[in-house]
């Protein structure tokens, strides 16, 4: 069964844009968010990465706008594989 995951051909572009969106967060939070979003999106699936982002929004780690930008980025750089 194919799942929606990160398009590995655009890996570097995705990571750069991810960093740009998260650049205003404290460094420790930024690193863990980047790593977790990237790992979930590339290995498990886009849905799991989206759920993680929504959880962080509910916890108050990121705001509504940042969450929306991250989710839009995930879907823009995803493919079925």
NORDAMO-V855307 format. One record per residue. BURIAL is + if it has 9 or more other ideal C-beta (glycine too) atoms within 8 Angstrom, else -. Layout:
# NORDAMO-V855307
burial: {BURIAL,BURIAL}
This chain:
# NORDAMO-V855307
burial: {-,-,-,+,+,+,+,-,-,-,+,-,-,+,+,-,+,+,+,-,+,+,-,-,+,-,-,-,+,+,-,-,+,+,-,+,+,+,+,+,+,+,-,-,+,+,-,+,+,+,-,+,+,+,-,+,+,-,-,-,-,+,-,-,-,+,+,-,+,+,+,-,+,+,-,-,+,+,-,-,-}
